[in-house]
Amino acid sequence: MTLLAYDPYVTPERAAELGVTPVSLDELLSKSDVISLHTPVTPETTGLLNASRFAKMKKGAFLVNCARGALVDEAALVQALDSGQLAGAALDVYAVEPPKDFALMKHPKIVCTPHLGASTVEAQDRVAVETVEMLVEALKGSPFVAAVNLPFPPGGDPHSALPWMRLAETVGRFLGHATGAPPTAIAISLAGVPDAVRKACSVSALRGVLSLAHGDDVNLVNAPVLARMSGVSVSDSVKDEAGGYANLVGVSLTSAAGTRSAAGTLFDNRYGRIVEFDGLPIEFTPEGTLLVITNRDVPGVVGRIGTFLGDSGINIVDLDLARGRAGRAAAVVRIDRPDGGPIDPSLAEGVAKLSGIESARLVTLS
């Protein structure tokens, strides 16, 4: 069947995701064989279906209202049924609850049931089971427990998107914290990423970048809104080439400090790695506390970094280097303390003062 929908607050993109054709209310009324209401009661929607709108409906249509009774003028509904304008109606909500006027219940063209679906023994049992299932998912780290307004296409398994989302958010978080300046523009590029998870990836990357300014207050629902409210330009694109990898999630960030970029890939649909930073090829595992360094490609830099960290009582867990043209170089050093304690933020300032170092920042990833 063809699904028509009227909602002044739903974007054309969201309507396409839901598989419905957005139309005006008058067009929906005149073309629909069955009309179902799904809206709260507000000043705009109270009495939404009244005598004038019943007259605009397709003759012989049916009405289903399982939303709120105040959406329908009940007297006008009875008149539309008696005149033959409507063929029938199914209701489980009423203008007055519990009903005092049983004219609707007795009408031969109306099917009425109590609005008690959530109060049955079976429903209460299911709620208990789902609550435990959601708790288990939350403890596993799922970011989309019980949410219905997240960036996933209809159908499919959102759990399959989780590794991609984690990779995209990590790339965005790494780049945002490594830059350390409020973004004015964010560009996200995807290559080799399954169609069904592309939007989730883009929003996850955006969330990662914005975490520098908004911390835990940014999530998968409000990230685009926060970016817009902050005046940040956001764009995304799909590329054919993944730079020699099976897939690539790239993020570019423009700020007052200039433009920086990072990209990551997913191995075996499970293992995320960052494989590019500021245009330089570098591969490292994005976890723990990272010392992110840009430097001139001259002898002695690595030795000075190691000596400084050793003198500061810092362990080097992993060290990854990158070299580019025109004497550009970068290093990502995963570090920790022997006692497991936190790293002093001033450590990066000390490294930045070493000969040959252009910048150094601490980035902490889970």
C-alpha positions as CSV (number, residue, x, y, z in Angstrom):
1,M,0.0,0.0,0.0
2,T,1.0,3.6,-0.4
3,L,1.7,5.4,2.9
4,L,0.9,9.1,3.1
5,A,1.9,11.1,6.1
6,Y,1.3,14.6,7.5
7,D,3.6,16.0,10.1
8,P,4.9,19.6,10.0
9,Y,7.9,18.8,12.1
10,V,9.3,15.8,10.2
11,T,12.0,16.6,7.5
12,P,11.7,15.1,4.0
13,E,14.9,13.1,4.8
14,R,13.3,11.5,7.8
15,A,10.1,10.8,5.9
16,A,12.1,9.0,3.2
17,E,13.8,6.9,6.0
18,L,10.4,5.9,7.3
19,G,9.1,5.0,3.8
20,V,6.3,7.5,3.8
21,T,5.3,10.2,1.3
22,P,4.8,13.6,3.1
23,V,1.7,15.5,2.0
24,S,-0.5,18.3,3.3
25,L,-3.3,17.4,5.7
26,D,-6.0,18.2,3.1
27,E,-4.3,15.9,0.5
28,L,-4.0,13.1,3.1
29,L,-7.6,13.4,4.0
30,S,-8.8,13.4,0.4
31,K,-6.7,10.4,-0.8
32,S,-6.6,8.0,2.2
33,D,-8.7,4.9,2.5
34,V,-7.7,4.5,6.2
35,I,-6.5,7.3,8.4
36,S,-4.6,6.6,11.6
37,L,-3.7,9.2,14.2
38,H,-0.4,9.3,16.0
39,T,0.0,12.6,17.8
40,P,-0.2,14.1,21.3
41,V,-2.9,16.6,22.3
42,T,-1.6,20.1,21.9
43,P,-3.4,23.4,21.2
44,E,-2.7,22.7,17.5
45,T,-4.1,19.2,17.5
46,T,-7.1,19.4,19.8
47,G,-10.2,18.7,17.6
48,L,-7.9,18.0,14.6
49,L,-10.6,16.0,13.0
50,N,-13.9,18.0,13.0
51,A,-16.9,18.3,10.8
52,S,-15.1,20.3,8.1
53,R,-12.2,17.8,7.9
54,F,-14.5,14.8,7.9
55,A,-16.2,16.4,4.9
56,K,-12.8,16.5,3.1
57,M,-12.1,12.8,3.7
58,K,-12.5,10.3,0.9
59,K,-16.1,8.9,1.0
60,G,-16.1,5.5,2.6
61,A,-12.8,5.9,4.4
62,F,-12.1,4.4,7.9
63,L,-10.7,6.2,10.9
64,V,-8.4,4.6,13.5
65,N,-7.6,6.6,16.7
66,C,-5.4,4.9,19.3
67,A,-3.6,8.2,20.2
68,R,-5.8,10.6,22.2
69,G,-9.5,11.1,22.3
70,A,-9.4,14.9,22.2
71,L,-8.0,14.8,18.7
72,V,-11.5,13.9,17.3
73,D,-14.8,15.8,17.6
74,E,-16.9,12.8,18.6
75,A,-20.3,14.3,17.7
76,A,-18.9,15.2,14.2
77,L,-17.6,11.6,13.9
78,V,-21.1,10.1,14.6
79,Q,-22.6,12.5,12.0
80,A,-20.0,11.4,9.4
81,L,-20.7,7.8,10.1
82,D,-24.5,8.3,9.9
83,S,-24.3,10.1,6.6
84,G,-22.1,7.5,5.0
85,Q,-19.1,9.8,4.6
86,L,-17.1,7.4,6.7
87,A,-17.5,3.6,6.5
88,G,-16.3,3.0,10.0
89,A,-14.1,3.8,12.9
90,A,-11.9,2.0,15.5
91,L,-11.3,3.8,18.8
92,D,-9.6,3.0,22.1
93,V,-9.4,6.6,23.3
94,Y,-12.2,9.0,24.1
95,A,-12.8,12.6,24.8
96,V,-13.8,11.7,28.4
97,E,-12.2,8.7,30.1
98,P,-13.8,6.7,31.4
99,P,-16.6,7.5,28.9
100,K,-19.9,8.8,30.2
101,D,-21.7,8.9,26.9
102,F,-21.9,5.4,25.4
103,A,-23.3,6.5,22.0
104,L,-20.0,5.7,20.4
105,M,-19.8,2.2,21.9
106,K,-23.3,1.4,20.7
107,H,-22.8,2.7,17.1
108,P,-22.9,-0.1,14.6
109,K,-20.0,1.3,12.6
110,I,-17.6,1.8,15.5
111,V,-15.3,-0.8,17.2
112,C,-14.4,0.4,20.7
113,T,-11.8,-1.2,23.0
114,P,-10.3,0.1,26.3
115,H,-6.9,1.8,26.1
116,L,-5.3,-0.8,28.3
117,G,-2.8,-2.6,26.1
118,A,0.1,-1.9,28.6
119,S,-1.9,-3.1,31.6
120,T,-2.4,-6.7,30.5
121,V,-0.6,-9.6,32.3
122,E,1.2,-10.3,29.0
123,A,2.3,-6.7,28.5
124,Q,3.6,-6.3,32.1
125,D,5.5,-9.6,31.8
126,R,7.1,-8.3,28.5
127,V,8.0,-5.0,30.1
128,A,9.9,-6.8,32.9
129,V,11.8,-9.0,30.4
130,E,12.7,-6.0,28.2
131,T,13.8,-4.0,31.2
132,V,16.3,-6.7,32.1
133,E,17.4,-7.1,28.4
134,M,18.0,-3.3,28.2
135,L,20.0,-3.4,31.4
136,V,22.2,-6.2,30.0
137,E,22.7,-4.2,26.8
138,A,23.6,-1.0,28.8
139,L,26.2,-2.9,30.8
140,K,27.7,-4.1,27.5
141,G,28.2,-0.5,26.5
142,S,25.3,-0.2,24.0
143,P,24.6,3.4,23.2
144,F,21.1,2.9,21.9
145,V,19.1,1.1,24.6
146,A,15.4,1.7,24.2
147,A,15.9,4.7,21.9
148,V,13.6,5.3,19.0
149,N,15.0,8.5,17.5
150,L,18.6,7.5,16.8
151,P,20.2,7.8,13.3
152,F,19.4,4.3,12.0
153,P,17.4,3.4,8.9
154,P,14.2,1.4,9.5
155,G,14.7,-2.3,9.9
156,G,17.9,-4.1,10.2
157,D,20.0,-4.8,13.3
158,P,21.4,-1.6,15.0
159,H,23.9,-3.8,16.9
160,S,25.8,-4.4,13.7
161,A,26.5,-0.7,13.5
162,L,28.2,-0.6,16.9
163,P,31.8,-1.3,15.8
164,W,31.5,1.3,13.1
165,M,30.0,3.8,15.5
166,R,32.8,3.3,18.0
167,L,35.4,3.7,15.3
168,A,33.8,6.9,14.0
169,E,33.4,8.4,17.4
170,T,36.9,7.5,18.4
171,V,38.4,9.2,15.3
172,G,36.3,12.3,16.0
173,R,37.2,12.3,19.7
174,F,40.9,11.9,18.9
175,L,40.9,14.7,16.4
176,G,38.9,17.1,18.5
177,H,41.0,16.6,21.5
178,A,44.3,16.6,19.6
179,T,43.3,20.0,18.0
180,G,42.1,21.5,21.3
181,A,40.2,24.4,19.6
182,P,36.5,24.9,19.0
183,P,35.6,23.8,15.5
184,T,34.0,26.0,12.9
185,A,33.6,23.3,10.3
186,I,33.6,19.5,10.4
187,A,33.7,17.3,7.3
188,I,33.2,13.6,7.6
189,S,34.0,11.2,4.7
190,L,33.2,7.5,4.5
191,A,34.6,4.8,2.2
192,G,33.8,1.1,2.2
193,V,31.3,1.6,5.0
194,P,28.0,-0.3,4.7
195,D,25.0,1.8,3.6
196,A,22.9,0.9,6.6
197,V,25.4,2.4,9.1
198,R,26.7,5.5,7.3
199,K,24.4,7.9,9.0
200,A,25.1,6.4,12.4
201,C,28.8,6.7,11.6
202,S,28.6,10.3,10.7
203,V,26.6,11.3,13.8
204,S,29.0,9.3,16.0
205,A,32.0,11.1,14.5
206,L,30.3,14.4,15.1
207,R,29.6,13.4,18.7
208,G,33.3,12.5,19.2
209,V,34.5,15.9,17.9
210,L,32.0,17.8,20.0
211,S,32.9,15.9,23.2
212,L,35.8,18.3,23.8
213,A,33.4,21.2,24.3
214,H,30.3,19.4,25.6
215,G,31.6,16.3,27.4
216,D,29.0,13.7,28.2
217,D,26.2,16.2,27.4
218,V,26.5,15.4,23.7
219,N,24.8,12.3,22.4
220,L,23.7,10.6,19.2
221,V,20.4,12.5,19.2
222,N,21.5,16.1,20.0
223,A,25.0,16.2,18.3
224,P,23.7,17.7,15.1
225,V,21.6,20.2,17.0
226,L,24.5,21.2,19.2
227,A,26.7,21.7,16.2
228,R,24.1,23.9,14.5
229,M,23.5,25.9,17.7
230,S,27.3,26.5,18.0
231,G,27.5,27.7,14.4
232,V,29.5,24.7,13.3
233,S,29.2,23.8,9.6
234,V,28.9,20.0,9.2
235,S,29.2,18.0,5.9
236,D,29.5,14.4,5.1
237,S,30.4,12.5,1.9
238,V,30.9,9.0,0.6
239,K,34.1,8.2,-1.4
240,D,34.8,5.3,-3.7
241,E,38.4,4.9,-2.6
242,A,39.6,4.0,0.9
243,G,43.3,4.7,0.4
244,G,44.3,1.1,0.2
245,Y,42.1,-0.1,3.1
246,A,38.9,-2.0,2.9
247,N,37.1,0.9,4.6
248,L,38.0,4.3,6.0
249,V,36.2,6.8,8.3
250,G,37.8,10.2,7.8
251,V,37.2,13.4,9.8
252,S,38.5,16.9,9.0
253,L,38.2,19.7,11.5
254,T,38.7,23.4,10.8
255,S,39.2,25.8,13.7
256,A,41.0,29.1,14.4
257,A,44.2,27.0,14.6
258,G,43.8,25.7,11.0
259,T,42.6,22.5,9.5
260,R,43.5,19.0,10.8
261,S,42.4,15.6,9.8
262,A,42.4,11.9,11.0
263,A,41.1,8.7,9.6
264,G,40.5,5.2,10.9
265,T,39.7,1.8,9.6
266,L,38.0,-1.3,10.9
267,F,39.7,-4.7,10.6
268,D,37.6,-7.8,10.6
269,N,34.6,-5.7,11.5
270,R,35.9,-5.5,15.0
271,Y,39.3,-3.9,15.5
272,G,39.5,-0.2,15.0
273,R,42.8,1.5,14.2
274,I,43.6,5.1,13.3
275,V,45.7,5.1,10.2
276,E,46.2,8.7,9.2
277,F,46.8,11.9,11.1
278,D,47.2,15.3,9.4
279,G,47.8,13.6,6.1
280,L,50.6,11.5,7.4
281,P,50.3,7.6,7.4
282,I,50.5,6.4,10.9
283,E,48.8,3.3,12.5
284,F,48.0,3.0,16.2
285,T,45.4,1.6,18.5
286,P,43.2,4.4,19.8
287,E,43.0,3.7,23.5
288,G,44.4,4.8,26.8
289,T,46.3,8.1,27.3
290,L,48.1,9.3,24.1
291,L,50.7,12.0,23.7
292,V,50.1,13.4,20.3
293,I,53.1,15.2,18.9
294,T,53.9,17.1,15.7
295,N,57.6,17.7,15.1
296,R,60.3,18.5,12.5
297,D,61.9,15.5,10.9
298,V,65.3,15.9,12.4
299,P,67.6,13.6,14.3
300,G,67.3,13.2,18.0
301,V,63.7,14.1,18.5
302,V,62.6,10.6,19.5
303,G,65.5,10.3,21.9
304,R,64.6,13.6,23.6
305,I,61.0,12.5,24.0
306,G,62.0,9.2,25.5
307,T,64.5,10.8,27.9
308,F,62.0,13.5,29.0
309,L,59.2,10.9,29.7
310,G,61.7,8.6,31.5
311,D,62.9,11.5,33.7
312,S,59.2,12.3,34.4
313,G,58.5,8.8,35.6
314,I,56.3,7.9,32.6
315,N,56.2,4.6,30.9
316,I,56.0,4.3,27.1
317,V,53.5,1.6,26.3
318,D,53.6,2.1,22.5
319,L,55.2,4.5,20.1
320,D,54.2,5.1,16.5
321,L,55.9,7.5,14.1
322,A,55.0,9.1,10.8
323,R,57.1,11.0,8.3
324,G,55.9,13.2,5.5
325,R,57.3,15.6,3.0
326,A,59.0,19.0,3.7
327,G,60.4,17.7,7.0
328,R,57.0,17.1,8.5
329,A,56.7,14.3,11.1
330,A,54.4,13.2,13.9
331,A,54.4,10.8,16.8
332,V,51.6,9.2,18.9
333,V,53.0,7.8,22.2
334,R,50.7,5.7,24.4
335,I,51.8,6.3,28.0
336,D,51.0,5.4,31.6
337,R,52.4,5.7,35.1
338,P,53.9,2.7,36.9
339,D,51.5,3.2,39.8
340,G,48.5,3.5,37.5
341,G,47.8,7.1,38.5
342,P,46.7,9.9,36.2
343,I,49.0,11.7,33.9
344,D,49.7,15.4,34.8
345,P,48.4,17.6,32.0
346,S,51.5,19.7,32.2
347,L,53.5,16.8,30.8
348,A,52.5,17.9,27.3
349,E,53.7,21.4,27.9
350,G,57.1,20.1,28.9
351,V,57.3,17.9,25.7
352,A,56.3,20.9,23.5
353,K,59.3,22.8,24.8
354,L,61.8,20.2,23.6
355,S,64.0,21.0,20.6
356,G,62.4,20.0,17.3
357,I,58.8,19.7,18.7
358,E,56.1,21.9,17.2
359,S,53.2,20.8,19.4
360,A,52.2,18.3,21.9
361,R,48.8,17.4,23.4
362,L,47.4,14.7,25.8
363,V,44.4,12.8,24.5
364,T,42.6,10.3,26.7
365,L,40.5,7.6,25.0
366,S,38.6,4.9,26.7
